[in-house]
């Protein structure tokens, strides 16, 4: 039985995966949600901090258990390098409404046409505002319709430096020789799901918004278990 390591986007926080982790545990699975809230502390490079925080997050778990690495949003770009640095056997990767890395090389954390938008948000200290404030209320309200959950998610969000999004993450070759699967929530990630399908990965769809794991943890948990078994 694998250890589920649920990696949240550094733009938000671990509460985005906590309800899914709790459901997995209640069903008899081991699950951890490493906190990446301190990724933006200190200067670049930032990706080694991601890998070290994930390693810290799995410390104390059964080191002989295979790992199911699950990522949401742009945390998907870190999964190959996390796997290479984790020191554990990775049984499968699952990308949940997440960016899919190339087979090897490096990958930018933000595409070039998105950078002008980010630069326009930068505040006087060189950091970006919290992620949910990048978008209009019409965008945020459907993602977090429950007021309590919205406060929980929004209050913990970090303010990342712009430099974080200017970084390129190494992608070790051969990472996708392991089993992979894709879980699609939102229309914005339809292209990523199509790429996963092109690569021959199993793809499941739970129609919703980008933070669907927060509002439907039961459905997302069931889909993750299915993908971890089928991928």
Secondary structure, DSSP 8 states (H G I E B T S, - for coil): --EEEEE--TTS-THHHHHHHHHHHHTT-EEE----TTTTSSSS--HHHHHHHHHHHHTTS-TTS-EEEEEEEGGGGGHHHHHHHH-S-EEEEEEEEE----SSEEEESS-HHHHHHHHTT--TTSB---GGGGS-HHHHHHHT-SHHHHHHHHHH----BHHHHT-EEEE-TTGGGSEEEEEE-SGGGHHHHHHHHHTT-EEEE--S-TTHHHH-HHHHHHHHHHHHHH-
